[in-house]
Amino acid sequence: MSETAKSRAATLAHLRGVKLAKGDPVSLPLTMTTTFHLPGNPAGVSQYGRYDNPTWEAVEDMLGHLEEAPAVAFPSGMAAIAAVFFALLKAGDRILLPSDGYYTPRLLAERFLKPFDLPFDTRPTKSFVDGGFSGYRLVFVETPSNPGLDICDLAGVARLAHEAGALVVADNTTMTPYGQRPLDLGADIVVAADTKAPNGHSDALFGHVASRDAGIIAAIREWRKLSGSIPGPFEAWLVHRGLETLEVRFDRMCTSAELIARRLTNHRAVKSVRFPGLEDDPSHNLATTQMERFGFLVGLDLGSEARAEAFIGACALIQPATSFGGVHSSAERRARWGDAVPPGFVRLSVGCEPVEALWQAIEASLDGVDG
């Protein structure tokens, strides 16, 4: 981790402390209200639960501190992505999406954007710059891609897209601000599902949009207020708690993933492994230039649906689940959702378990599959 990242981590938990008056609670209070005491002129104070809430504003302060940019909180990662589309685009604008990224933005574009005359195209992440960006108003990238873990050159995409007059949106869900910093690499907007590692406990849906462009942030905030796409205060409180330990958890998860990925390459049951930290991974060289860590997701192909399901089902320290980034390790066979990966491809999210115990459980399950 860079020195600037260490500095952000060191000061994150003290953001609230510097604002406290004598006798104030150190821990963030949970503000459960839709109404505020509002006599006379309402300007300059909290007004209504769809406009303001001190709990989610505290989370926005933390996310803004990590992103080094104003952040706007949403009730899920997809709500954050939808806000970018609906707040910033108009009829006739064309969008470019990754063909191998998280599938729901493509479904949203097909079902709801196209009828509003907002056409879209798709490209694979690994060749995202091929063909240029002429004619696009918004270029949406996800790197590493979920679930295949391909990578595109964020700085290169930003430079070429800006030359063509397009906005660049980067989904940084898989990496968090500790692992990769798209705004520093030229992206105009970052979106993320804080449901994953930032919360870390798999008990709250949440998302955010961050940008250093004041006009973009103003439009996103207005969309949230008028559409009612607001986070719940209890969910915000949970994410605030999770963010305080993100750096510790993320460091452990990434370190464990590096060790496990290397061991997986040597197991006879594993046909192939995708992990940007492996020197022979197709994404490794680019990953070393734009990522501060290699992440906690590992892709492994076990050759068939049956073998993949048997591995997941038999591993005592892997939770079969469709999310990632929790303190518990989890895995799933992504082809069951229609992702363009082999039938035996498993997305493994490495959690916070002691790494040797986790590896022993993984190895035992793989031995059983191979046996």
C-alpha positions in Angstrom: 0.0 0.0 0.0 1.3 3.5 -0.9 2.1 6.0 1.8 -0.9 8.2 0.7 -3.2 5.2 1.1 -1.7 4.5 4.5 -2.4 8.1 5.5 -6.0 7.9 4.3 -6.4 4.7 6.3 -4.9 6.2 9.4 -7.2 9.2 9.4 -10.4 7.5 8.3 -11.6 6.4 11.7 -10.8 9.9 13.1 -13.0 11.9 10.7 -15.9 12.1 13.1 -13.6 12.7 16.1 -12.3 16.0 14.9 -15.9 17.4 14.8 -17.0 16.2 18.3 -17.9 18.6 21.1 -17.3 17.7 24.6 -19.7 15.0 25.7 -20.6 13.9 22.2 -20.7 10.1 21.5 -17.5 8.8 19.8 -19.4 6.2 17.9 -21.8 7.3 15.1 -25.4 7.6 16.3 -28.1 6.0 14.2 -30.5 8.7 13.2 -33.9 7.0 12.4 -36.2 9.8 11.4 -38.1 11.1 8.4 -38.7 14.6 9.9 -36.6 17.2 11.6 -37.5 20.2 13.8 -38.0 22.9 11.2 -39.6 26.1 12.4 -39.3 29.2 10.2 -36.8 29.4 7.3 -35.8 25.8 6.4 -32.6 26.8 4.6 -29.3 25.4 5.7 -30.5 22.6 8.0 -31.8 19.0 7.6 -35.3 19.1 6.2 -36.8 15.8 5.3 -35.7 12.1 5.2 -35.6 12.0 1.4 -33.2 15.0 1.3 -30.9 14.5 4.3 -29.8 12.1 7.0 -26.8 12.5 9.3 -26.0 8.8 9.3 -25.6 8.5 5.5 -23.9 11.8 5.4 -21.2 10.5 7.8 -20.7 7.5 5.4 -20.4 9.9 2.5 -17.7 11.7 4.4 -15.8 8.5 4.8 -16.2 7.5 1.2 -15.2 10.9 0.0 -12.1 10.7 2.2 -11.1 7.4 0.6 -11.9 8.6 -3.0 -10.5 12.1 -2.4 -13.7 13.3 -4.1 -17.3 14.1 -3.1 -19.3 10.9 -2.8 -23.1 10.3 -3.0 -24.6 7.3 -1.2 -27.2 5.0 -2.7 -29.2 1.9 -1.5 -27.2 -0.5 -3.7 -24.4 -0.5 -6.3 -27.0 -0.8 -9.1 -28.9 2.2 -7.8 -25.6 4.1 -8.0 -25.1 3.0 -11.6 -28.7 3.8 -12.6 -28.2 7.3 -11.1 -25.3 7.9 -13.4 -27.2 6.8 -16.5 -30.5 8.7 -15.7 -29.0 11.8 -14.3 -26.3 12.5 -16.9 -27.7 11.1 -20.3 -30.3 12.4 -22.7 -32.1 10.8 -25.6 -29.7 10.0 -28.5 -26.6 9.5 -26.3 -24.8 6.3 -27.0 -23.2 4.1 -24.3 -20.4 1.6 -24.3 -20.5 -1.2 -21.8 -18.2 -4.2 -21.1 -19.5 -7.4 -22.5 -17.8 -9.4 -19.8 -18.5 -7.3 -16.8 -21.3 -7.6 -14.2 -24.3 -8.4 -16.3 -27.0 -6.3 -14.6 -25.9 -2.9 -16.2 -26.4 -4.6 -19.6 -29.9 -5.8 -18.6 -30.7 -2.3 -17.4 -29.6 -0.8 -20.6 -31.5 -3.2 -22.7 -34.7 -3.1 -20.8 -34.9 0.6 -19.7 -32.4 2.7 -21.6 -33.0 1.6 -25.2 -36.7 2.6 -25.0 -35.6 6.1 -24.1 -33.4 6.3 -27.2 -30.2 5.5 -25.3 -28.5 2.8 -27.4 -25.6 0.9 -26.2 -22.8 -1.3 -27.5 -20.5 -3.8 -25.7 -16.8 -4.8 -25.9 -14.6 -7.2 -24.1 -12.6 -5.7 -21.3 -9.2 -6.9 -22.5 -9.7 -5.2 -25.9 -11.8 -2.3 -24.7 -9.8 0.4 -26.5 -10.0 -1.3 -29.8 -12.2 0.7 -32.2 -11.9 4.0 -30.3 -14.7 5.9 -28.6 -16.0 8.2 -31.3 -19.8 8.7 -31.1 -20.1 7.7 -27.4 -21.3 10.0 -24.7 -20.6 7.6 -21.9 -17.9 4.9 -21.6 -18.4 2.4 -18.7 -15.5 0.2 -17.7 -15.2 -2.5 -15.0 -11.6 -3.5 -14.4 -10.8 -6.2 -13.3 -14.0 -7.5 -14.9 -16.4 -9.5 -12.9 -16.1 -12.5 -13.0 -13.4 -13.2 -15.6 -10.8 -10.8 -14.1 -9.6 -9.3 -17.4 -8.2 -5.8 -17.2 -8.2 -2.7 -19.4 -5.9 0.3 -19.4 -7.8 2.8 -17.3 -5.6 5.8 -18.2 -5.6 4.8 -21.8 -9.4 4.5 -22.0 -9.8 7.9 -20.2 -7.4 9.7 -22.5 -9.0 8.3 -25.7 -12.6 8.7 -24.5 -12.0 12.3 -23.5 -10.5 13.0 -26.9 -13.8 11.7 -28.3 -15.9 13.8 -25.9 -17.1 11.0 -23.7 -17.5 10.7 -20.0 -15.7 7.7 -18.4 -17.3 5.8 -15.6 -15.3 3.1 -13.7 -16.9 0.4 -11.6 -14.4 -0.2 -8.8 -16.4 -2.7 -6.8 -13.8 -5.5 -7.0 -10.9 -3.3 -5.9 -12.1 -0.6 -3.4 -10.2 2.7 -3.2 -7.4 0.9 -1.4 -6.7 -1.4 -4.3 -7.2 0.9 -7.3 -7.9 4.6 -7.9 -9.8 5.2 -11.1 -10.2 9.0 -10.6 -6.4 9.3 -10.3 -6.1 7.5 -13.6 -8.5 9.8 -15.4 -12.0 8.5 -14.9 -14.7 11.1 -14.5 -16.8 9.0 -12.2 -16.4 6.0 -9.9 -19.3 3.8 -9.0 -19.1 0.9 -6.5 -21.3 -1.6 -4.7 -20.3 -1.0 -1.0 -22.4 -4.1 -0.3 -19.1 -6.0 -0.9 -15.8 -5.4 0.8 -16.5 -1.9 2.2 -19.3 -3.2 4.3 -17.6 -6.6 4.6 -20.2 -8.4 6.7 -22.8 -9.3 4.0 -25.6 -7.6 5.9 -26.3 -4.4 4.0 -26.9 -3.3 0.5 -25.2 0.0 -0.4 -23.5 1.8 -3.2 -21.9 5.2 -4.0 -21.0 7.5 -6.9 -17.9 9.7 -6.6 -16.6 12.4 -8.9 -14.3 15.5 -8.8 -16.6 17.3 -11.1 -19.0 19.5 -9.1 -21.6 19.6 -11.9 -21.7 15.8 -12.0 -22.1 15.5 -8.3 -24.9 18.1 -8.3 -26.8 16.2 -10.9 -26.4 12.9 -9.1 -27.6 14.4 -5.8 -30.6 15.9 -7.6 -31.5 12.6 -9.1 -31.3 10.9 -5.8 -33.6 13.4 -4.1 -36.2 13.5 -6.8 -36.2 9.7 -7.6 -36.2 8.8 -3.9 -33.2 6.4 -4.5 -31.9 6.9 -0.9 -30.1 4.6 1.4 -31.7 3.5 4.7 -30.0 5.0 7.8 -29.5 1.6 9.4 -27.8 0.3 6.3 -25.6 3.4 6.3 -24.7 2.8 9.9 -23.6 -0.7 9.1 -21.5 0.4 6.2 -19.9 3.2 8.4 -18.9 0.5 10.8 -17.6 -1.7 8.0 -15.5 1.1 6.5 -13.6 1.5 9.7 -12.0 -1.9 9.3 -11.8 -2.0 5.5 -8.1 -1.4 5.3 -7.3 -4.3 7.7 -9.7 -6.7 6.1 -8.7 -5.8 2.5 -5.0 -6.2 3.3 -5.5 -9.7 4.7 -7.9 -10.8 1.9 -5.5 -9.7 -0.8 -2.5 -11.2 0.9 -4.3 -14.5 1.4 -5.6 -14.5 -2.2 -2.0 -14.1 -3.6 -0.9 -17.2 -1.6 -3.9 -19.3 -2.5 -3.8 -18.4 -6.2 -0.2 -19.6 -6.5 -1.1 -22.8 -4.8 -4.1 -23.4 -7.0 -1.9 -23.3 -10.1 -0.1 -26.4 -8.8 -3.1 -28.5 -7.9 -3.9 -31.3 -10.4 -7.7 -30.7 -10.2 -7.4 -27.1 -11.4 -7.3 -26.6 -15.2 -6.5 -22.9 -15.1 -6.3 -19.9 -12.7 -7.0 -16.2 -13.3 -5.5 -13.8 -10.8 -3.8 -10.5 -11.8 -1.0 -11.1 -9.2 0.3 -14.2 -11.0 3.3 -13.3 -13.2 2.0 -15.4 -16.1 -1.6 -14.0 -15.9 -2.5 -12.1 -19.2 -3.4 -9.1 -17.1 -0.3 -9.0 -14.8 1.8 -6.4 -16.5 -1.0 -3.9 -16.8 -2.2 -4.7 -13.2 1.2 -3.8 -11.8 1.0 -0.3 -13.3 -2.6 0.7 -12.2 -3.5 -1.4 -9.2 -2.1 -0.9 -5.7 -3.1 -4.5 -4.8 -4.2 -7.5 -6.9 -7.5 -8.0 -5.2 -9.1 -10.8 -3.3 -11.0 -12.5 -6.2 -9.5 -15.6 -7.8 -11.0 -17.4 -10.9 -10.4 -21.1 -11.3 -11.6 -23.5 -13.9 -12.3 -27.1 -12.7 -13.2 -28.4 -16.1 -16.9 -29.1 -15.6 -20.1 -28.0 -13.9 -20.2 -31.2 -11.8 -16.6 -30.8 -10.5 -17.1 -27.1 -9.8 -20.3 -27.7 -7.8 -18.7 -30.6 -5.9 -15.7 -28.4 -4.9 -17.9 -25.6 -3.7 -20.3 -27.9 -1.8 -17.6 -29.9 -0.1 -15.3 -27.1 1.2 -15.9 -26.5 4.9 -14.6 -22.9 4.8 -16.4 -21.7 1.6 -19.9 -20.2 1.7 -21.8 -20.9 -1.6 -23.1 -17.4 -2.3 -23.6 -15.0 -5.1 -21.9 -12.0 -3.6 -18.3 -11.4 -2.6 -16.1 -9.3 -0.4 -17.3 -10.7 3.0 -15.2 -11.7 6.0 -16.1 -15.3 5.0 -14.7 -16.8 1.9 -17.4 -17.5 -0.7 -17.5 -19.0 -4.2 -19.9 -19.7 -7.0 -20.1 -21.1 -10.5 -20.8 -18.0 -12.5 -22.0 -19.7 -15.6 -25.2 -20.5 -13.8 -26.1 -16.8 -14.2 -25.2 -16.7 -17.9 -21.8 -15.2 -17.7 -19.5 -15.9 -20.6 -17.2 -18.2 -18.7 -16.6 -22.0 -18.9 -19.1 -24.3 -17.1 -16.5 -25.2 -14.5 -15.4 -21.7 -13.8 -15.5 -20.7 -10.1 -15.3 -17.2 -8.8 -13.6 -17.5 -5.4 -13.8 -14.6 -3.0 -11.1 -15.0 -0.3 -12.1 -13.9 3.1 -10.5 -13.2 6.4 -10.0 -16.7 7.7 -6.5 -17.7 8.8 -4.9 -18.5 5.4 -3.4 -21.9 6.2 -6.6 -23.2 7.6 -8.5 -21.8 4.6 -6.0 -23.4 2.2 -6.2 -26.8 3.9 -10.0 -26.7 3.5 -9.7 -25.7 -0.2 -7.0 -28.4 -0.8 -9.1 -31.1 0.8 -12.1 -30.2 -1.3 -10.0 -30.2 -4.5 -8.5 -33.5 -3.6 -11.9 -35.0 -3.2 -13.0 -33.6 -6.6 -9.9 -35.0 -8.3 -10.2 -38.3 -6.5 
